[in-house]
């Protein structure tokens, strides 16, 4: 059986450090029994306010408690954790209320961990991906880790096949496979070409762990190997801090990969289960302490990204999206002062759900029959147009629906109007749903909406069985619909005020491309400060119309959009600069034109500060 304290090189590393509270490790997993004696005294908190509290009787809680104990188990207890004196954050994204954890929930957990100041994030889970690619929201969350210099450690999976899991298979992630008791790759540990340069093996068979309720158990799998690597990475960060350097998680990732023991065989096929090598703690310590390795993927080298502007007017976009960019965020951004910011400013498509068959059938019975080809037929509550007609005639019925905000077909939030203006908000939601059902050529057609809200810590279960976080919306202010055709008219009017000969069709085309790229290439959950600024910039389309009209009038096209932490801000505010870069597609030597404006996202409704600033860039 594997004895974690007997890992080669670990005892010597422990003589130097068993952790530092300045280094934070986030565990995205099932609920953790923090009252377990093994974890007593650990600086391990639970991220509250996003997922509901659960008991510890289920399999997900057993998994989460086991993983946390491998990292934070106190050394005078039954389970000696790798880094017991680091600070920890339990993010219970895995739940026994659902059979599988979605990529959406993993992405949500990653974003929250980054915002909470995590240096290392451990994910002992994932989903099989034949292509090695992830859904947009998960890919964006992993990209956020790279931009903010956060090390994401993920289990390679236990399918025992030539296959890959996400997020483990994504670039910049440190994938971890498992060794058996004899030091050979565990047969159940996944392998594949995606892991060859970003994965290492660590012990994963018969690992002693804490079990909810006070006992211990032995567990096997890549889920136990991953926290071993996460703990070692955290201790290496502690060594950096002790030497007077700033913690550099991505440099630690490079040191772990560079110091791994290579496959002992020569045949490439035989070496596939070894990924890029086996964890070697001594070499990693030497790399960090004597000849520090630079990060191979620093945030500063990430290619520029995209984002949007506008004002408090509806927005629009159509057309094909160009290849996705990456988002640039200042690597110098300080860690947040709080663990969780409940504010959300999200974009998506408005939807609705009944929750249960009984509620659906009640609508079907109450709604008026419709006439088709002269014949009266029962109402269809899934027909949004019929439902809108019913809600307009009976406004109070809107309260019995579960209103959702969706990224295309995936619900991400349940919208719950609350407070004295709840009736007004329900009325507005009905109007927005009506706009979504209008034809694309209709003046009132709405392509998507933007919602400011506050996370409640509650969830609601949809008819499909999916649990959604509930956001409360207290007033109509800040809820906007992207009214495509009206925005085109506004953009054309803005173009007429610009000097020079501006082609209205060019303004139309560029504006649609602008908003399409923001929504499709940079889709997000609207929970981080950066994403709230980006989404408000997209919604604030009137300002974008003026900006784009000015650039298009000079024969320029949109190149990139960047979001950076703003150096200019008011006291106790949270300000971000959105920067649009335009270029001349017919003359690459011509100077680029930069437009930059600042958004304060400290309130539930973001606000633009000052005027747009513009300059030329060679």
Buried (B, 14 or more C-beta within 10 A) or exposed (E): EBEBEEBEBBEEBBEEBBBBEEBBBBBBBBBBBBEBBBBEEBBBBBBEBBBEEBEBEBEBBBBBBBBBBBBBBBEEBBBBBBBBBBBBBBBBBBBBBBEEBBBBBBBBBBBBBBBBBBBBBBBBBBBEBEEBBBBBBBBBBBBBBBBBBBBBBBBBBBBEEEBBBBBBBBEBBBBBBBBBBEEBBBEBBBBBEBBBEBBBBBBBBBBBBBBBEEEBBBBBBBBBBBBBBBBBBBBBBBBBBEEEEEBBBBBBBBBBBBBBBEBEEEEEEEBBBBBBBBBBBEBBBBBBBEEBBEBBBBBEEBEBBBBBBBBBBBBBBBBEEEEBBBBBBBBEBEEBEEBBBBBBBBBBBBBBBBBEEEBBEBBBEEBEEBEEEEEEEEBBBEBBBBBBBBBBEEEEBBEEBBBBBBBEEBBBBBBBBBEEBBEBBBBBBBBBBBBBBBEEEEEBBBBBBBBBBBBBBBBBBBEEEBBBBBBBBBBBBBBBBBBBBBBBBBBBBBBEEBEEEBBBEBBBBBBBBBBBBBBBBBBBBBBBBBBBBBBBBBBBBBBBBBBBBBBBBBBBBBBBBBBBBBEEBEEEBBBBBBBBBBBBEEEEEBEBBBBBBBBBBBEBBBBBBEEBEBEEEE
